[in-house]
Amino acid sequence: MAIFVRNILIDLDEVSPGLMRVSASMKDVVHDIRLTLFATFPEYEIKDVDLQMNETPEKNCPLFKELIGRIRGLKIGRGFNSQIRKLFRGAEGCPTVTGLLTVAAPLVINISWFIEKRKLGLSDSEYLDLKRKMMKDKCIAFSSMNSEIDEEVTNGERAIYRDCNKCPSADIGNEAIRKVILKLETIAEKYKIPQQSIDDIKDDIKDLLEREK
């Protein structure tokens, strides 16, 4: 019989085009905590955060709610965990909440791939290429040392993709727009065009499409 059980539940959705909400709840015999982030994509910038600490083991634990706002403006990506450790260390830290944060935040990136797949009309092979490019050498599954790579989308990924049909930005784009954006990526890589310039062009294309609806 277990003497201690901790349950963590994470749920995500797109609350408006390009803005993801991720909520992480943790419960055990001494904790009842819910952390909610709002982050943009594809920039992956944290715009807002809310922390509810309904039950804690110590009276002073809820003081951490006054500090969690420091993560506003941070970008989720390489070095994110290191930034979190620097912001919340020692007497101004809470390992329980920061641990929850570092588990939940990266899911914004993972789930945004499926929204982009739907929005741009990517084929399975194009989606897999995008995933490999984004994750190359960031974990053992995508190590450049691996001799074999996944050639098919999993059933779980297909289920997430189907649910992304409900997202606000899911219907942005069509076949022509998809081809233009993919071509832009190729041109940017070939001629070393700054990514910000390409992103601005993409935004202009999407704005034009929205006005045509």
C-alpha positions in Angstrom: 0.0 0.0 0.0 1.4 3.4 -1.0 2.1 5.8 1.9 2.0 8.9 -0.4 0.3 9.7 -3.7 0.6 12.9 -5.8 -1.7 13.5 -8.7 -0.8 16.0 -11.5 -3.3 16.9 -14.2 -2.4 19.3 -17.1 -4.9 20.6 -19.6 -4.4 23.0 -22.5 -6.5 24.9 -25.0 -6.2 27.8 -27.4 -8.2 30.7 -26.0 -7.8 32.9 -29.0 -5.8 32.7 -32.2 -2.1 32.4 -31.2 -2.7 32.4 -27.5 -2.5 29.1 -25.5 -3.7 28.4 -22.0 -2.0 25.7 -20.0 -3.3 24.8 -16.5 -1.5 22.3 -14.2 -3.1 21.1 -11.0 -1.4 19.1 -8.3 -3.0 17.4 -5.4 -1.8 15.2 -2.6 -2.5 15.0 1.2 -0.8 18.4 1.8 -1.1 20.2 -1.5 -3.9 21.6 -3.7 -2.3 23.9 -6.2 -3.3 25.1 -9.7 -1.0 27.0 -12.0 -2.3 28.6 -15.1 -0.1 30.1 -17.9 -1.1 32.1 -21.0 1.5 32.0 -23.7 1.7 33.1 -27.3 2.8 30.9 -30.2 4.8 30.6 -32.2 6.7 33.1 -30.1 6.1 31.0 -26.9 6.2 34.1 -24.7 4.4 33.9 -21.3 1.9 36.8 -21.2 0.2 36.1 -17.9 0.2 33.7 -15.0 -2.2 32.8 -12.2 -1.4 30.7 -9.1 -3.9 29.3 -6.7 -2.6 27.6 -3.6 -5.7 26.3 -1.8 -3.9 23.9 0.5 -0.2 24.0 1.4 1.9 22.2 4.1 3.2 25.5 5.6 1.4 28.8 6.4 3.9 30.9 4.5 3.8 28.8 1.2 1.2 31.1 -0.4 3.7 34.0 -0.2 5.1 32.6 -3.4 2.0 33.9 -5.3 3.5 37.4 -4.9 6.6 36.3 -6.8 5.3 34.1 -9.6 4.6 37.1 -11.8 8.3 37.3 -12.5 7.8 34.8 -15.3 5.8 37.2 -17.4 7.7 38.0 -20.6 9.8 34.8 -20.4 10.0 32.7 -23.6 9.5 29.0 -23.3 12.4 27.2 -25.1 16.1 26.5 -24.7 17.3 27.7 -21.3 13.8 28.1 -19.9 14.5 25.8 -16.9 17.7 27.7 -16.1 15.9 31.0 -16.1 13.3 29.6 -13.7 16.0 28.4 -11.3 17.6 31.8 -11.3 14.4 33.6 -10.7 13.3 31.4 -7.8 16.1 30.2 -5.7 16.7 29.8 -2.0 14.6 32.0 0.2 12.5 33.1 -2.8 11.9 29.7 -4.2 9.2 27.0 -4.2 10.5 23.7 -5.6 6.9 22.3 -5.8 5.5 25.1 -8.0 8.6 25.6 -10.1 8.7 21.8 -10.7 5.1 22.0 -11.9 5.9 25.0 -14.1 8.8 23.3 -15.8 6.7 20.2 -16.6 3.7 22.2 -17.9 5.2 25.1 -19.9 6.9 23.0 -22.6 3.6 21.5 -23.6 2.7 24.8 -25.2 5.3 24.1 -27.8 4.3 20.5 -28.3 0.6 21.2 -28.7 1.1 24.2 -31.0 2.6 21.9 -33.6 -0.8 20.2 -34.1 -2.5 23.6 -34.4 0.1 24.6 -37.0 -0.4 21.3 -38.8 -4.1 22.0 -39.0 -3.8 25.7 -39.8 -1.2 25.2 -42.6 -2.7 22.0 -43.9 0.5 20.1 -43.5 0.7 16.5 -44.6 1.8 13.8 -42.1 5.3 13.8 -43.6 5.6 17.6 -43.5 4.5 17.5 -39.9 7.1 14.9 -39.0 9.8 16.9 -40.7 8.7 20.0 -38.7 8.8 18.0 -35.5 12.3 16.6 -36.2 13.6 20.1 -37.0 12.2 21.6 -33.9 13.4 18.8 -31.6 16.7 17.9 -33.1 19.2 17.0 -30.3 16.9 18.4 -27.6 16.2 14.9 -26.3 17.3 11.3 -26.8 14.3 10.5 -29.1 15.5 13.2 -31.6 19.2 12.7 -31.2 21.2 13.1 -34.5 23.0 10.0 -33.4 19.9 7.8 -33.9 20.0 5.7 -37.0 16.2 5.1 -37.1 13.5 7.7 -37.0 9.7 7.5 -36.8 8.1 7.4 -40.2 4.4 7.5 -39.1 2.2 9.7 -36.9 1.0 7.9 -33.9 -2.7 7.3 -33.0 -2.3 9.6 -30.0 -1.0 12.4 -32.2 -3.9 11.9 -34.6 -6.3 12.2 -31.7 -4.7 15.5 -30.6 -4.9 16.8 -34.2 -8.6 16.0 -34.4 -9.2 18.0 -31.2 -7.3 20.9 -32.6 -10.2 21.3 -35.1 -12.0 23.1 -32.3 -9.2 25.7 -31.9 -9.9 29.4 -32.9 -7.1 29.5 -35.4 -7.7 26.0 -36.9 -9.5 27.4 -39.9 -6.9 30.1 -40.8 -5.2 29.2 -44.0 -5.8 27.2 -47.2 -3.8 25.2 -49.6 -2.4 28.3 -51.4 -1.4 30.0 -48.2 0.2 26.8 -46.9 2.4 26.6 -50.0 3.4 30.3 -49.8 4.4 29.9 -46.1 6.4 26.7 -46.7 8.1 28.4 -49.6 9.0 31.4 -47.3 10.7 29.0 -44.9 12.8 27.6 -47.7 13.8 31.0 -49.0 14.6 32.2 -45.5 17.0 29.3 -44.9 18.6 29.6 -48.3 19.3 33.3 -48.2 19.7 33.7 -44.4 16.8 36.1 -44.1 16.1 37.0 -40.4 13.3 34.9 -38.9 11.5 38.0 -37.7 11.2 39.3 -41.2 9.7 36.0 -42.3 7.3 36.0 -39.3 6.1 39.5 -40.2 5.3 38.4 -43.8 3.4 35.4 -42.4 1.4 37.6 -40.2 0.6 39.9 -43.1 -0.6 36.9 -45.1 -2.8 35.6 -42.3 -4.3 39.1 -41.7 -5.1 39.3 -45.4 -6.8 36.0 -45.3 -8.8 37.0 -42.2 -10.1 40.1 -44.0 -11.2 37.9 -47.0 -13.4 35.7 -44.8 
